[in-house]
Amino acid sequence: MNSRFVSVMALAGLLGAASFAQAGLAPGVYRLANHPDGGAQPPRYGLRLDELYNATSSNDIFTFDFDDAQSAVFLTVTASTLTITGQAFGGRDIGAGYANDQFRGVYSFNFVYNVGVSTVAGDDDIFVDAQNASNFGSILTPLGDTFGLADHRNSTDGTFRLGNEDNDLGHRGFDGISGFGWLAIQRVPGGQFVRDAGNADDFLFTVVVPTPGSAALLGLGALAATRRRR
């Protein structure tokens, strides 16, 4: 049997197992969706990277629609690591949709949080308490360009948080599990990770928590998406 299939299914089978250090999400593979309260919507999105490309003289907002039919984005939770990987349709956001230019298309990306991952004191949210550029990833654009990504620290929330906040009422109007974290972009290979003043570069998504008995279907979905990307 294919080892990748075994790995995905094993993770999916853990959805009902012991939680991440008693956190709100058990180890496993989860589908990600758009958050309803993104600052640049419409369209809704799960990832925003301003000035990914400097396309115009003004601030170029790039967003990525996790709910599009061409998108398949997953979160893998293990005992000490959070991995966000997949593909999403997106491009240069011009208000009601994406500009019909060379930036419009499917982007592939991955990001791994494996430094500073813990739980919030007195709560069940997962928290990444790290300094700038402690965790890394990348994004591949429809033009064939690959840009590096690194986490960026917010003074009160570390670099990333996953859960439903201290009061269990959810994040920014979403009554469920959200993931939100700040990023910087490496536009030149080997260069600095930059977060321009006034720009918004961040994850802001919701987590689709499967009902009991659907873990296997989730695993198969993740496997299919993985095969499509190869």
C-alpha positions as protocol buffer text, in pm:
chain_id: "A"
residue {
  index: 1
  type: MET
  ca { x: 0 y: 0 z: 0 }
}
residue {
  index: 2
  type: ASN
  ca { x: 121 y: 351 z: -80 }
}
residue {
  index: 3
  type: SER
  ca { x: 296 y: 498 z: 226 }
}
residue {
  index: 4
  type: ARG
  ca { x: 143 y: 841 z: 165 }
}
residue {
  index: 5
  type: PHE
  ca { x: -205 y: 685 z: 172 }
}
residue {
  index: 6
  type: VAL
  ca { x: -123 y: 506 z: 498 }
}
residue {
  index: 7
  type: SER
  ca { x: 7 y: 829 z: 650 }
}
residue {
  index: 8
  type: VAL
  ca { x: -299 y: 1033 z: 555 }
}
residue {
  index: 9
  type: MET
  ca { x: -545 y: 770 z: 669 }
}
residue {
  index: 10
  type: ALA
  ca { x: -362 y: 717 z: 997 }
}
residue {
  index: 11
  type: LEU
  ca { x: -378 y: 1086 z: 1073 }
}
residue {
  index: 12
  type: ALA
  ca { x: -744 y: 1104 z: 980 }
}
residue {
  index: 13
  type: GLY
  ca { x: -815 y: 810 z: 1208 }
}
residue {
  index: 14
  type: LEU
  ca { x: -685 y: 1009 z: 1501 }
}
residue {
  index: 15
  type: LEU
  ca { x: -966 y: 1265 z: 1483 }
}
residue {
  index: 16
  type: GLY
  ca { x: -1141 y: 1103 z: 1776 }
}
residue {
  index: 17
  type: ALA
  ca { x: -824 y: 1039 z: 1973 }
}
residue {
  index: 18
  type: ALA
  ca { x: -661 y: 1230 z: 2257 }
}
residue {
  index: 19
  type: SER
  ca { x: -634 y: 1599 z: 2186 }
}
residue {
  index: 20
  type: PHE
  ca { x: -328 y: 1812 z: 2120 }
}
residue {
  index: 21
  type: ALA
  ca { x: -215 y: 1861 z: 2480 }
}
residue {
  index: 22
  type: GLN
  ca { x: -587 y: 1881 z: 2571 }
}
residue {
  index: 23
  type: ALA
  ca { x: -648 y: 2139 z: 2299 }
}
residue {
  index: 24
  type: GLY
  ca { x: -969 y: 2187 z: 2102 }
}
residue {
  index: 25
  type: LEU
  ca { x: -850 y: 1989 z: 1796 }
}
residue {
  index: 26
  type: ALA
  ca { x: -737 y: 1629 z: 1806 }
}
residue {
  index: 27
  type: PRO
  ca { x: -438 y: 1527 z: 1595 }
}
residue {
  index: 28
  type: GLY
  ca { x: -553 y: 1466 z: 1240 }
}
residue {
  index: 29
  type: VAL
  ca { x: -613 y: 1616 z: 896 }
}
residue {
  index: 30
  type: TYR
  ca { x: -871 y: 1894 z: 859 }
}
residue {
  index: 31
  type: ARG
  ca { x: -1014 y: 2076 z: 560 }
}
residue {
  index: 32
  type: LEU
  ca { x: -979 y: 2456 z: 575 }
}
residue {
  index: 33
  type: ALA
  ca { x: -1235 y: 2714 z: 459 }
}
residue {
  index: 34
  type: ASN
  ca { x: -1266 y: 3091 z: 426 }
}
residue {
  index: 35
  type: HIS
  ca { x: -1324 y: 3309 z: 731 }
}
residue {
  index: 36
  type: PRO
  ca { x: -1636 y: 3530 z: 718 }
}
residue {
  index: 37
  type: ASP
  ca { x: -1462 y: 3840 z: 856 }
}
residue {
  index: 38
  type: GLY
  ca { x: -1164 y: 3907 z: 630 }
}
residue {
  index: 39
  type: GLY
  ca { x: -1083 y: 4277 z: 607 }
}
residue {
  index: 40
  type: ALA
  ca { x: -1052 y: 4280 z: 226 }
}
residue {
  index: 41
  type: GLN
  ca { x: -1363 y: 4082 z: 132 }
}
residue {
  index: 42
  type: PRO
  ca { x: -1542 y: 4027 z: -98 }
}
residue {
  index: 43
  type: PRO
  ca { x: -1437 y: 3779 z: -216 }
}
residue {
  index: 44
  type: ARG
  ca { x: -1395 y: 3579 z: 103 }
}
residue {
  index: 45
  type: TYR
  ca { x: -1057 y: 3419 z: 160 }
}
residue {
  index: 46
  type: GLY
  ca { x: -839 y: 3213 z: 394 }
}
residue {
  index: 47
  type: LEU
  ca { x: -503 y: 3373 z: 312 }
}
residue {
  index: 48
  type: ARG
  ca { x: -403 y: 3730 z: 224 }
}
residue {
  index: 49
  type: LEU
  ca { x: -61 y: 3842 z: 98 }
}
residue {
  index: 50
  type: ASP
  ca { x: -48 y: 4211 z: 11 }
}
residue {
  index: 51
  type: GLU
  ca { x: 216 y: 4310 z: -246 }
}
residue {
  index: 52
  type: LEU
  ca { x: 300 y: 3951 z: -329 }
}
residue {
  index: 53
  type: TYR
  ca { x: 362 y: 4113 z: -664 }
}
residue {
  index: 54
  type: ASN
  ca { x: 407 y: 4488 z: -706 }
}
residue {
  index: 55
  type: ALA
  ca { x: 157 y: 4509 z: -992 }
}
residue {
  index: 56
  type: THR
  ca { x: 43 y: 4870 z: -961 }
}
residue {
  index: 57
  type: SER
  ca { x: 149 y: 5194 z: -793 }
}
residue {
  index: 58
  type: SER
  ca { x: -99 y: 5136 z: -508 }
}
residue {
  index: 59
  type: ASN
  ca { x: -112 y: 4855 z: -251 }
}
residue {
  index: 60
  type: ASP
  ca { x: -185 y: 4531 z: -437 }
}
residue {
  index: 61
  type: ILE
  ca { x: -402 y: 4299 z: -230 }
}
residue {
  index: 62
  type: PHE
  ca { x: -369 y: 3930 z: -310 }
}
residue {
  index: 63
  type: THR
  ca { x: -623 y: 3695 z: -154 }
}
residue {
  index: 64
  type: PHE
  ca { x: -686 y: 3322 z: -188 }
}
residue {
  index: 65
  type: ASP
  ca { x: -1031 y: 3164 z: -185 }
}
residue {
  index: 66
  type: PHE
  ca { x: -1017 y: 2839 z: 15 }
}
residue {
  index: 67
  type: ASP
  ca { x: -1379 y: 2757 z: -81 }
}
residue {
  index: 68
  type: ASP
  ca { x: -1338 y: 2773 z: -458 }
}
residue {
  index: 69
  type: ALA
  ca { x: -1403 y: 2451 z: -650 }
}
residue {
  index: 70
  type: GLN
  ca { x: -1036 y: 2447 z: -757 }
}
residue {
  index: 71
  type: SER
  ca { x: -912 y: 2482 z: -399 }
}
residue {
  index: 72
  type: ALA
  ca { x: -818 y: 2212 z: -150 }
}
residue {
  index: 73
  type: VAL
  ca { x: -638 y: 2331 z: 162 }
}
residue {
  index: 74
  type: PHE
  ca { x: -567 y: 2113 z: 464 }
}
residue {
  index: 75
  type: LEU
  ca { x: -435 y: 2148 z: 816 }
}
residue {
  index: 76
  type: THR
  ca { x: -243 y: 1859 z: 968 }
}
residue {
  index: 77
  type: VAL
  ca { x: -220 y: 1860 z: 1346 }
}
residue {
  index: 78
  type: THR
  ca { x: 34 y: 1640 z: 1523 }
}
residue {
  index: 79
  type: ALA
  ca { x: 165 y: 1638 z: 1880 }
}
residue {
  index: 80
  type: SER
  ca { x: 404 y: 1928 z: 1813 }
}
residue {
  index: 81
  type: THR
  ca { x: 348 y: 2054 z: 1459 }
}
residue {
  index: 82
  type: LEU
  ca { x: 86 y: 2240 z: 1254 }
}
residue {
  index: 83
  type: THR
  ca { x: 115 y: 2206 z: 876 }
}
residue {
  index: 84
  type: ILE
  ca { x: -96 y: 2404 z: 629 }
}
residue {
  index: 85
  type: THR
  ca { x: -73 y: 2275 z: 273 }
}
residue {
  index: 86
  type: GLY
  ca { x: -271 y: 2266 z: -47 }
}
residue {
  index: 87
  type: GLN
  ca { x: -383 y: 2480 z: -336 }
}
residue {
  index: 88
  type: ALA
  ca { x: -622 y: 2773 z: -364 }
}
residue {
  index: 89
  type: PHE
  ca { x: -767 y: 2984 z: -642 }
}
residue {
  index: 90
  type: GLY
  ca { x: -686 y: 3353 z: -605 }
}
residue {
  index: 91
  type: GLY
  ca { x: -510 y: 3655 z: -740 }
}
residue {
  index: 92
  type: ARG
  ca { x: -507 y: 4033 z: -726 }
}
residue {
  index: 93
  type: ASP
  ca { x: -816 y: 4134 z: -533 }
}
residue {
  index: 94
  type: ILE
  ca { x: -985 y: 4440 z: -686 }
}
residue {
  index: 95
  type: GLY
  ca { x: -1288 y: 4457 z: -458 }
}
residue {
  index: 96
  type: ALA
  ca { x: -1563 y: 4231 z: -587 }
}
residue {
  index: 97
  type: GLY
  ca { x: -1336 y: 3967 z: -738 }
}
residue {
  index: 98
  type: TYR
  ca { x: -996 y: 3903 z: -891 }
}
residue {
  index: 99
  type: ALA
  ca { x: -843 y: 4107 z: -1170 }
}
residue {
  index: 100
  type: ASN
  ca { x: -847 y: 3918 z: -1499 }
}
residue {
  index: 101
  type: ASP
  ca { x: -469 y: 3928 z: -1539 }
}
residue {
  index: 102
  type: GLN
  ca { x: -168 y: 3696 z: -1525 }
}
residue {
  index: 103
  type: PHE
  ca { x: -194 y: 3667 z: -1146 }
}
residue {
  index: 104
  type: ARG
  ca { x: -539 y: 3505 z: -1151 }
}
residue {
  index: 105
  type: GLY
  ca { x: -521 y: 3130 z: -1105 }
}
residue {
  index: 106
  type: VAL
  ca { x: -436 y: 2846 z: -871 }
}
residue {
  index: 107
  type: TYR
  ca { x: -159 y: 2893 z: -614 }
}
residue {
  index: 108
  type: SER
  ca { x: 7 y: 2606 z: -425 }
}
residue {
  index: 109
  type: PHE
  ca { x: 153 y: 2663 z: -81 }
}
residue {
  index: 110
  type: ASN
  ca { x: 270 y: 2503 z: 237 }
}
residue {
  index: 111
  type: PHE
  ca { x: 361 y: 2628 z: 581 }
}
residue {
  index: 112
  type: VAL
  ca { x: 496 y: 2440 z: 884 }
}
residue {
  index: 113
  type: TYR
  ca { x: 477 y: 2561 z: 1243 }
}
residue {
  index: 114
  type: ASN
  ca { x: 717 y: 2350 z: 1447 }
}
residue {
  index: 115
  type: VAL
  ca { x: 884 y: 2610 z: 1671 }
}
residue {
  index: 116
  type: GLY
  ca { x: 705 y: 2748 z: 1975 }
}
residue {
  index: 117
  type: VAL
  ca { x: 390 y: 2538 z: 1934 }
}
residue {
  index: 118
  type: SER
  ca { x: 203 y: 2499 z: 2265 }
}
residue {
  index: 119
  type: THR
  ca { x: -137 y: 2565 z: 2419 }
}
residue {
  index: 120
  type: VAL
  ca { x: -268 y: 2892 z: 2556 }
}
residue {
  index: 121
  type: ALA
  ca { x: -238 y: 2910 z: 2934 }
}
residue {
  index: 122
  type: GLY
  ca { x: -576 y: 2833 z: 3089 }
}
residue {
  index: 123
  type: ASP
  ca { x: -740 y: 2764 z: 2753 }
}
residue {
  index: 124
  type: ASP
  ca { x: -761 y: 2492 z: 2487 }
}
residue {
  index: 125
  type: ASP
  ca { x: -644 y: 2700 z: 2190 }
}
residue {
  index: 126
  type: ILE
  ca { x: -317 y: 2609 z: 2017 }
}
residue {
  index: 127
  type: PHE
  ca { x: -67 y: 2893 z: 2017 }
}
residue {
  index: 128
  type: VAL
  ca { x: 265 y: 2956 z: 1841 }
}
residue {
  index: 129
  type: ASP
  ca { x: 476 y: 3163 z: 2078 }
}
residue {
  index: 130
  type: ALA
  ca { x: 773 y: 3236 z: 1851 }
}
residue {
  index: 131
  type: GLN
  ca { x: 987 y: 3523 z: 1734 }
}
residue {
  index: 132
  type: ASN
  ca { x: 986 y: 3660 z: 1380 }
}
residue {
  index: 133
  type: ALA
  ca { x: 1096 y: 3412 z: 1112 }
}
residue {
  index: 134
  type: SER
  ca { x: 1092 y: 3103 z: 1334 }
}
residue {
  index: 135
  type: ASN
  ca { x: 860 y: 2898 z: 1112 }
}
residue {
  index: 136
  type: PHE
  ca { x: 863 y: 2878 z: 736 }
}
residue {
  index: 137
  type: GLY
  ca { x: 683 y: 2788 z: 417 }
}
residue {
  index: 138
  type: SER
  ca { x: 645 y: 2891 z: 54 }
}
residue {
  index: 139
  type: ILE
  ca { x: 392 y: 2974 z: -215 }
}
residue {
  index: 140
  type: LEU
  ca { x: 407 y: 2881 z: -585 }
}
residue {
  index: 141
  type: THR
  ca { x: 222 y: 3122 z: -816 }
}
residue {
  index: 142
  type: PRO
  ca { x: 55 y: 3059 z: -1155 }
}
residue {
  index: 143
  type: LEU
  ca { x: 354 y: 3234 z: -1314 }
}
residue {
  index: 144
  type: GLY
  ca { x: 588 y: 2966 z: -1181 }
}
residue {
  index: 145
  type: ASP
  ca { x: 747 y: 3192 z: -917 }
}
residue {
  index: 146
  type: THR
  ca { x: 811 y: 3062 z: -567 }
}
residue {
  index: 147
  type: PHE
  ca { x: 818 y: 3303 z: -273 }
}
residue {
  index: 148
  type: GLY
  ca { x: 928 y: 3217 z: 78 }
}
residue {
  index: 149
  type: LEU
  ca { x: 700 y: 3277 z: 375 }
}
residue {
  index: 150
  type: ALA
  ca { x: 789 y: 3318 z: 743 }
}
residue {
  index: 151
  type: ASP
  ca { x: 584 y: 3384 z: 1054 }
}
residue {
  index: 152
  type: HIS
  ca { x: 571 y: 3730 z: 1207 }
}
residue {
  index: 153
  type: ARG
  ca { x: 502 y: 3802 z: 1572 }
}
residue {
  index: 154
  type: ASN
  ca { x: 201 y: 3994 z: 1694 }
}
residue {
  index: 155
  type: SER
  ca { x: 259 y: 4150 z: 2035 }
}
residue {
  index: 156
  type: THR
  ca { x: -35 y: 3976 z: 2203 }
}
residue {
  index: 157
  type: ASP
  ca { x: -102 y: 3661 z: 2000 }
}
residue {
  index: 158
  type: GLY
  ca { x: 243 y: 3525 z: 1910 }
}
residue {
  index: 159
  type: THR
  ca { x: 270 y: 3436 z: 1541 }
}
residue {
  index: 160
  type: PHE
  ca { x: -32 y: 3206 z: 1507 }
}
residue {
  index: 161
  type: ARG
  ca { x: -333 y: 3090 z: 1703 }
}
residue {
  index: 162
  type: LEU
  ca { x: -579 y: 2807 z: 1640 }
}
residue {
  index: 163
  type: GLY
  ca { x: -905 y: 2769 z: 1828 }
}
residue {
  index: 164
  type: ASN
  ca { x: -1214 y: 2956 z: 1944 }
}
residue {
  index: 165
  type: GLU
  ca { x: -1059 y: 3217 z: 2176 }
}
residue {
  index: 166
  type: ASP
  ca { x: -1048 y: 3232 z: 2557 }
}
residue {
  index: 167
  type: ASN
  ca { x: -1427 y: 3259 z: 2588 }
}
residue {
  index: 168
  type: ASP
  ca { x: -1497 y: 2972 z: 2344 }
}
residue {
  index: 169
  type: LEU
  ca { x: -1726 y: 3204 z: 2144 }
}
residue {
  index: 170
  type: GLY
  ca { x: -1507 y: 3202 z: 1836 }
}
residue {
  index: 171
  type: HIS
  ca { x: -1287 y: 3450 z: 1653 }
}
residue {
  index: 172
  type: ARG
  ca { x: -1430 y: 3762 z: 1489 }
}
residue {
  index: 173
  type: GLY
  ca { x: -1787 y: 3644 z: 1463 }
}
residue {
  index: 174
  type: PHE
  ca { x: -1723 y: 3282 z: 1365 }
}
residue {
  index: 175
  type: ASP
  ca { x: -1863 y: 3037 z: 1622 }
}
residue {
  index: 176
  type: GLY
  ca { x: -1615 y: 2757 z: 1563 }
}
residue {
  index: 177
  type: ILE
  ca { x: -1245 y: 2691 z: 1517 }
}
residue {
  index: 178
  type: SER
  ca { x: -1043 y: 2960 z: 1339 }
}
residue {
  index: 179
  type: GLY
  ca { x: -676 y: 2983 z: 1249 }
}
residue {
  index: 180
  type: PHE
  ca { x: -510 y: 3323 z: 1229 }
}
residue {
  index: 181
  type: GLY
  ca { x: -149 y: 3424 z: 1206 }
}
residue {
  index: 182
  type: TRP
  ca { x: 82 y: 3686 z: 1062 }
}
residue {
  index: 183
  type: LEU
  ca { x: 332 y: 3637 z: 781 }
}
residue {
  index: 184
  type: ALA
  ca { x: 624 y: 3802 z: 605 }
}
residue {
  index: 185
  type: ILE
  ca { x: 723 y: 3743 z: 241 }
}
residue {
  index: 186
  type: GLN
  ca { x: 1065 y: 3665 z: 95 }
}
residue {
  index: 187
  type: ARG
  ca { x: 1032 y: 3808 z: -255 }
}
residue {
  index: 188
  type: VAL
  ca { x: 1397 y: 3750 z: -353 }
}
residue {
  index: 189
  type: PRO
  ca { x: 1560 y: 3408 z: -297 }
}
residue {
  index: 190
  type: GLY
  ca { x: 1795 y: 3435 z: -3 }
}
residue {
  index: 191
  type: GLY
  ca { x: 1665 y: 3782 z: 79 }
}
residue {
  index: 192
  type: GLN
  ca { x: 1493 y: 3920 z: 385 }
}
residue {
  index: 193
  type: PHE
  ca { x: 1140 y: 3831 z: 488 }
}
residue {
  index: 194
  type: VAL
  ca { x: 949 y: 4157 z: 451 }
}
residue {
  index: 195
  type: ARG
  ca { x: 620 y: 4275 z: 597 }
}
residue {
  index: 196
  type: ASP
  ca { x: 553 y: 4619 z: 453 }
}
residue {
  index: 197
  type: ALA
  ca { x: 402 y: 4881 z: 684 }
}
residue {
  index: 198
  type: GLY
  ca { x: 26 y: 4899 z: 644 }
}
residue {
  index: 199
  type: ASN
  ca { x: 1 y: 4571 z: 454 }
}
residue {
  index: 200
  type: ALA
  ca { x: -192 y: 4266 z: 568 }
}
residue {
  index: 201
  type: ASP
  ca { x: -9 y: 3938 z: 517 }
}
residue {
  index: 202
  type: ASP
  ca { x: -180 y: 3665 z: 715 }
}
residue {
  index: 203
  type: PHE
  ca { x: -374 y: 3345 z: 746 }
}
residue {
  index: 204
  type: LEU
  ca { x: -738 y: 3389 z: 846 }
}
residue {
  index: 205
  type: PHE
  ca { x: -938 y: 3071 z: 794 }
}
residue {
  index: 206
  type: THR
  ca { x: -1191 y: 2841 z: 954 }
}
residue {
  index: 207
  type: VAL
  ca { x: -1149 y: 2471 z: 1025 }
}
residue {
  index: 208
  type: VAL
  ca { x: -1404 y: 2219 z: 905 }
}
residue {
  index: 209
  type: VAL
  ca { x: -1440 y: 1979 z: 1197 }
}
residue {
  index: 210
  type: PRO
  ca { x: -1583 y: 1652 z: 1061 }
}
residue {
  index: 211
  type: THR
  ca { x: -1868 y: 1469 z: 1224 }
}
residue {
  index: 212
  type: PRO
  ca { x: -1803 y: 1125 z: 1377 }
}
residue {
  index: 213
  type: GLY
  ca { x: -1754 y: 863 z: 1109 }
}
residue {
  index: 214
  type: SER
  ca { x: -1637 y: 1104 z: 840 }
}
residue {
  index: 215
  type: ALA
  ca { x: -1265 y: 1080 z: 920 }
}
residue {
  index: 216
  type: ALA
  ca { x: -1200 y: 827 z: 645 }
}
residue {
  index: 217
  type: LEU
  ca { x: -1369 y: 1049 z: 386 }
}
residue {
  index: 218
  type: LEU
  ca { x: -1153 y: 1340 z: 495 }
}
residue {
  index: 219
  type: GLY
  ca { x: -842 y: 1128 z: 457 }
}
residue {
  index: 220
  type: LEU
  ca { x: -944 y: 1027 z: 106 }
}
residue {
  index: 221
  type: GLY
  ca { x: -1005 y: 1390 z: 16 }
}
residue {
  index: 222
  type: ALA
  ca { x: -660 y: 1489 z: 137 }
}
residue {
  index: 223
  type: LEU
  ca { x: -507 y: 1202 z: -56 }
}
residue {
  index: 224
  type: ALA
  ca { x: -686 y: 1303 z: -377 }
}
residue {
  index: 225
  type: ALA
  ca { x: -568 y: 1662 z: -340 }
}
residue {
  index: 226
  type: THR
  ca { x: -212 y: 1543 z: -279 }
}
residue {
  index: 227
  type: ARG
  ca { x: -222 y: 1332 z: -595 }
}
residue {
  index: 228
  type: ARG
  ca { x: -356 y: 1623 z: -801 }
}
residue {
  index: 229
  type: ARG
  ca { x: -66 y: 1843 z: -693 }
}
residue {
  index: 230
  type: ARG
  ca { x: 206 y: 1595 z: -795 }
}
